[in-house]
Amino acid sequence: MIRLFCLGLMDLVIINGAYLTAYVLKFKLKIASTDFIVYGNFYPNAQVGPYIKSLYLISLIWIVSLILFHGYRERRGILSGIEEATNVILSGMVATFLIMASTTIFQIFPGSRFVLLYGLLISIICLTLVRLFFFKWDSWQKRKNRMRVIVLGTDELSQTVYERLFRDQKHHYDVVGAIGLEPQKILYSLEKRYK
């Protein structure tokens, strides 16, 4: 629960920071201004106020999108980082689409497409990095607090228990080995561990 609260808080900070950074990139540093790309209107004196007022709704849309795409589900496994990045990208695309759609109807966002694009890119990169950091932190904490165990017996049932304990990371056990007679048959997944 604390992990989810911290992750949600970090997401809010990142999303708000991303869109404010996007505003600075577009209007203060003039990246993608009329000097580089001739598209739309360029307002060199665009005020930050309307962008700040729209941040609460942008944050809400992003958080709901992250929830819908399982951005707050605990991850385990080899490809969890790729799955996490994919979920953040999908959430960002949906959130940006919803922000653009609501902007045309309700004018909730001042309307700079570059600010939306920069905000999307910065948010995706930062949210993914924070999630990977949280995943690594959780893995390290769980490894640090694991209890070392020895499986008694080498029969088929004992081997099945052994295999489940070292394969399934949700258990807080670190299997050191097994004690028993030389087994007649060793499960394929355990052959290297028994030698």
Secondary structure as UniProt FT lines:
FT   HELIX           2..23
FT   HELIX           24..28
FT   TURN            31..32
FT   TURN            34..36
FT   TURN            44..45
FT   HELIX           49..68
FT   TURN            69..72
FT   TURN            78..79
FT   HELIX           80..106
FT   HELIX           113..144
FT   STRAND          147..152
FT   HELIX           156..167
FT   TURN            169..170
FT   STRAND          173..179
FT   HELIX           188..190
FT   HELIX           191..194
//
